[in-house]
Amino acid sequence: LMSAAGVWGGLVQPGGSLRLSCETSGRTFSPDLMGWFRQAPGKEREFVTATSSGGGGPRYADFAKGRFAISRDKARNTVYLQMNNLKPEDTAVYYCTARGRRIVFSSWSDPDVMDYWGKGTLVTVSS
């Protein structure tokens, strides 16, 4: 249902930038909430950012504030993640997510509320 475009297995130097994109397939699916999670090697999956078509966001994890930006093309059901000033600790598999129905802002960071997940895109930040 979700396909991740952009860079697959992307290698970026520290301080560099990368843009990920993710499109939902299926013309009848118009999610309210779209976002990104990531999972670093040996760590649990964690919330990165999310945005709702109903407003009230976007929401960012503390590590993403000031460096990452989420945007969305509602007509194309596509969500983007612009990542700037990347650090080695940003190395992870990044997953795009979507939820059909609106949910309270405080729950956006809970992976269990998401209905759909992309396959994941590996981002490696290294010199």
Secondary structure, DSSP 8 states (H G I E B T S, - for coil): -EEEES-SSEEE-TT--EEEEEEE--TT---SEEEEEEE-TTS--EEEEEEETTSS--EE-GGGTTTEEEEEEGGGTEEEEEE-S--GGG-EEEEEEEESS---GGGTT-GGG-SEE---EEEEE--
